[in-house]
């Protein structure tokens, strides 16, 4: 018990809790602790979600040269290594196509 009284930080926190319970109530203390725990779990999840969104947007800007295999960001029109046209590669990308270009037209014929 003597070491408990010598530890002034623990004694101060304990006295603050004992004073705040009659003023604000137990519900305040429980909701405060719950909100702190929610922040401790949700902030890392939010940061992880932002990381994945940023990674996917970065990954969608990467082009690979068909001639030499060099990888470059989508900001240039020609390959840095061999000078090949990278616009043709970005046109092949499924995300940049219009839906009408991706749809296959089929004509129905009646078989007799």
HELIX and SHEET records of a PDB file:
HELIX    1   1 UNK A    2  UNK A    6  1                                   5    
HELIX    2   2 UNK A    8  UNK A   24  1                                  17    
HELIX    3   3 UNK A   26  UNK A   60  1                                  35    
HELIX    4   4 UNK A   87  UNK A   92  1                                   6    
HELIX    5   5 UNK A   94  UNK A   96  5                                   3    
HELIX    6   6 UNK A   99  UNK A  102  1                                   4    
SHEET    1   A 2 UNK A  62  UNK A  64  0                                        
SHEET    2   A 2 UNK A  71  UNK A  73 -1                                        
END                                                                             
